[in-house]
Amino acid sequence: MASRSSSAITARHGDCTAIDERDGLLLVSGSHPAPGPYGNFAMRLTERLTVSAILERADAFSKPKKRSYVLWVREHADEDLDALAVSGAVGCR
């Protein structure tokens, strides 16, 4: 799994890249619309955020840019996000 810093550094190399890291969530929108793991993604950085808050903020960040995104799941801390992803309830974002 990529770290927060390596993901943000990789994303910064694209044209038209937007990065928003605040309040425990890292959001990246790259120059290409494909929801690649280093180009368009959301990553929770703290357990304080609920799944619904993450999805709301990631959607609000990505939709105006016409971007889908990958939701990074931290193996040691994001069991709730992992369960949601495995269930298929999230669908394509």
Backbone bond lengths (Angstrom), bond angles and torsions (degrees), N, CA, C in turn:
res aa  C-N    CA-C-N  psi(-1)  N-CA   C-N-CA  omega(-1)  CA-C   N-CA-C  phi
1 M - - - 1.437 - - 1.520 109.03 -
2 A 1.300 115.88 140.81 1.459 121.18 178.50 1.514 110.27 -76.74
3 S 1.292 114.89 150.34 1.457 119.02 176.22 1.515 109.29 -85.18
4 R 1.311 115.76 166.26 1.447 121.90 178.52 1.521 110.59 -57.89
5 S 1.325 117.91 -45.43 1.460 120.40 -176.47 1.528 111.97 -69.46
6 S 1.326 118.55 -41.66 1.465 119.14 -179.78 1.521 111.33 -67.80
7 S 1.314 117.78 -34.56 1.465 120.87 177.67 1.517 111.08 -65.97
8 A 1.315 116.92 -45.04 1.465 120.68 179.99 1.515 111.29 -66.96
9 I 1.322 117.73 -39.06 1.462 120.94 178.61 1.516 110.40 -63.88
10 T 1.324 117.20 -44.87 1.458 121.27 178.45 1.519 110.47 -61.07
11 A 1.304 117.91 -43.42 1.460 122.12 -178.12 1.523 112.13 -66.24
12 R 1.309 118.02 -32.47 1.467 121.33 -177.05 1.523 113.10 -65.26
13 H 1.318 118.31 -15.04 1.455 120.36 -176.95 1.525 113.14 -81.73
14 G 1.299 119.64 -5.25 1.453 121.65 179.96 1.519 112.15 -92.51
15 D 1.320 115.15 155.58 1.464 120.07 174.01 1.525 108.53 -72.71
16 C 1.291 116.62 147.30 1.473 122.91 175.61 1.527 112.99 61.42
17 T 1.299 118.18 28.57 1.454 121.46 -179.52 1.527 110.17 -81.05
18 A 1.325 116.24 138.34 1.471 121.87 175.16 1.526 107.81 -121.57
19 I 1.321 115.07 132.95 1.464 120.94 179.14 1.511 108.41 -128.93
20 D 1.331 116.01 128.32 1.466 121.70 179.03 1.524 107.72 -129.86
21 E 1.315 116.37 110.30 1.460 121.10 177.30 1.517 107.90 -121.31
22 R 1.335 114.82 107.57 1.462 119.62 178.19 1.521 109.63 -161.83
23 D 1.305 113.29 155.06 1.470 121.20 175.72 1.527 113.17 50.51
24 G 1.332 116.41 38.33 1.454 119.76 173.82 1.508 116.65 83.21
25 L 1.334 118.11 14.30 1.460 120.37 -179.91 1.526 109.47 -138.15
26 L 1.330 116.00 132.92 1.455 122.18 174.89 1.517 107.79 -106.29
27 L 1.328 115.81 122.59 1.462 122.33 178.76 1.518 108.33 -120.76
28 V 1.331 116.81 131.89 1.458 121.42 179.99 1.523 108.78 -132.40
29 S 1.320 115.28 131.87 1.453 122.56 174.51 1.522 107.29 -123.16
30 G 1.312 116.64 114.39 1.456 121.39 -176.81 1.510 112.82 -88.99
31 S 1.319 115.11 -177.23 1.455 120.84 -176.81 1.526 113.02 -77.90
32 H 1.329 117.25 -17.60 1.466 120.73 179.21 1.524 108.93 -106.53
33 P 1.329 118.20 140.26 1.467 120.18 -175.82 1.528 115.53 -72.48
34 A 1.332 118.84 -13.66 1.460 120.08 -178.88 1.528 110.59 -64.27
35 P 1.336 118.06 139.11 1.465 121.03 -178.75 1.526 112.06 -79.60
36 G 1.310 116.66 62.50 1.457 121.05 -179.51 1.511 111.38 -76.58
37 P 1.319 117.13 156.69 1.463 120.52 -174.95 1.524 114.67 -66.58
38 Y 1.345 117.86 -19.19 1.464 119.48 179.15 1.518 112.29 -112.79
39 G 1.310 118.05 -5.76 1.452 120.20 -175.40 1.509 114.99 -106.41
40 N 1.303 118.04 -40.62 1.459 122.84 -177.43 1.528 107.46 -138.43
41 F 1.325 115.47 103.22 1.458 117.38 -174.62 1.516 112.32 -156.87
42 A 1.336 113.80 166.28 1.465 123.27 173.66 1.528 106.92 -128.60
43 M 1.332 116.22 139.01 1.463 120.88 179.13 1.528 109.01 -140.06
44 R 1.331 115.54 120.87 1.463 120.22 176.09 1.525 108.37 -73.33
45 L 1.326 116.03 134.89 1.460 121.53 -178.25 1.520 112.39 -109.62
46 T 1.317 116.76 -9.25 1.459 121.47 -179.96 1.526 109.31 -144.64
47 E 1.309 116.01 151.25 1.466 120.24 -179.25 1.533 112.28 -76.71
48 R 1.312 117.74 -7.49 1.476 120.57 -177.99 1.526 113.38 -67.07
49 L 1.301 117.67 -22.69 1.458 121.00 -176.95 1.523 111.60 -84.13
50 T 1.318 115.84 135.57 1.466 120.69 176.00 1.533 109.65 -81.11
51 V 1.300 115.42 161.02 1.460 120.42 177.57 1.526 110.15 -59.53
52 S 1.313 117.77 -44.38 1.468 119.75 -178.49 1.525 111.50 -64.34
53 A 1.323 118.19 -37.47 1.475 121.02 178.02 1.527 110.48 -65.25
54 I 1.317 116.65 -39.81 1.466 120.66 178.89 1.525 110.40 -62.85
55 L 1.319 116.34 -48.98 1.462 119.95 -178.23 1.528 111.56 -65.24
56 E 1.326 117.55 -39.99 1.472 120.72 177.40 1.522 111.09 -59.81
57 R 1.316 116.41 -49.81 1.460 120.28 -177.65 1.521 112.00 -67.95
58 A 1.328 117.45 -39.90 1.462 120.59 179.01 1.528 110.86 -65.77
59 D 1.320 117.33 -41.17 1.466 120.77 176.94 1.527 110.94 -63.85
60 A 1.325 116.98 -45.31 1.465 121.40 -179.26 1.529 111.62 -63.19
61 F 1.311 117.05 -33.18 1.462 122.34 178.82 1.532 111.10 -75.65
62 S 1.318 117.32 -41.90 1.462 122.11 -170.92 1.524 114.97 -87.65
63 K 1.312 117.84 -38.66 1.472 120.43 -174.21 1.525 113.92 -59.88
64 P 1.334 120.60 -44.65 1.469 119.01 179.02 1.535 112.95 -61.35
65 K 1.324 116.30 -24.48 1.460 121.60 178.86 1.531 111.60 -89.69
66 K 1.325 115.83 0.55 1.468 122.69 -177.30 1.533 111.08 56.43
67 R 1.322 114.59 49.90 1.456 121.60 -178.73 1.520 110.60 -123.68
68 S 1.318 115.91 137.16 1.459 121.47 164.87 1.519 105.56 -87.21
69 Y 1.317 117.47 169.21 1.458 119.04 -178.49 1.519 111.55 -148.43
70 V 1.314 113.89 157.80 1.457 123.24 174.12 1.522 107.10 -95.12
71 L 1.299 116.56 139.30 1.457 121.67 176.41 1.528 107.91 -101.66
72 W 1.337 116.41 108.21 1.463 120.85 178.12 1.522 109.10 -71.56
73 V 1.319 115.95 138.39 1.460 122.56 179.05 1.524 108.37 -119.65
74 R 1.325 116.14 123.13 1.465 120.54 177.14 1.524 108.25 -84.06
75 E 1.305 116.34 120.58 1.456 121.71 -174.99 1.530 112.51 -56.76
76 H 1.304 117.72 -36.56 1.464 122.03 -175.03 1.532 113.71 -83.44
77 A 1.339 118.61 -8.75 1.465 117.69 -170.48 1.521 115.92 -144.74
78 D 1.314 119.19 -6.86 1.463 119.76 -171.66 1.526 113.54 -118.85
79 E 1.314 116.41 47.43 1.463 119.73 -179.71 1.526 111.98 -58.79
80 D 1.337 117.22 -36.59 1.458 120.40 -179.68 1.531 111.77 -65.93
81 L 1.328 117.06 -41.39 1.467 120.39 177.35 1.524 111.10 -67.85
82 D 1.305 116.31 -40.36 1.452 120.97 179.16 1.525 110.79 -62.22
83 A 1.330 116.45 -45.21 1.470 120.58 179.28 1.525 111.02 -61.55
84 L 1.319 116.75 -39.92 1.463 120.67 178.72 1.527 110.66 -64.19
85 A 1.317 116.39 -44.55 1.462 120.50 -179.59 1.531 111.44 -64.27
86 V 1.316 115.89 -44.55 1.474 120.48 -179.40 1.525 111.08 -64.90
87 S 1.316 117.06 -33.14 1.470 120.71 -178.53 1.529 112.44 -68.88
88 G 1.325 116.27 -21.42 1.466 119.78 -177.62 1.515 113.05 82.09
89 A 1.317 117.85 3.07 1.458 121.20 -176.95 1.527 113.42 -69.84
90 V 1.313 117.16 -21.50 1.458 120.07 -177.57 1.523 111.55 -79.72
91 G 1.310 117.15 -40.35 1.458 120.42 -177.58 1.514 110.76 71.41
92 C 1.301 115.45 -167.17 1.458 121.02 179.89 1.523 109.20 -79.40
93 R 1.322 116.05 127.78 1.460 120.64 179.99 1.492 109.49 -110.06
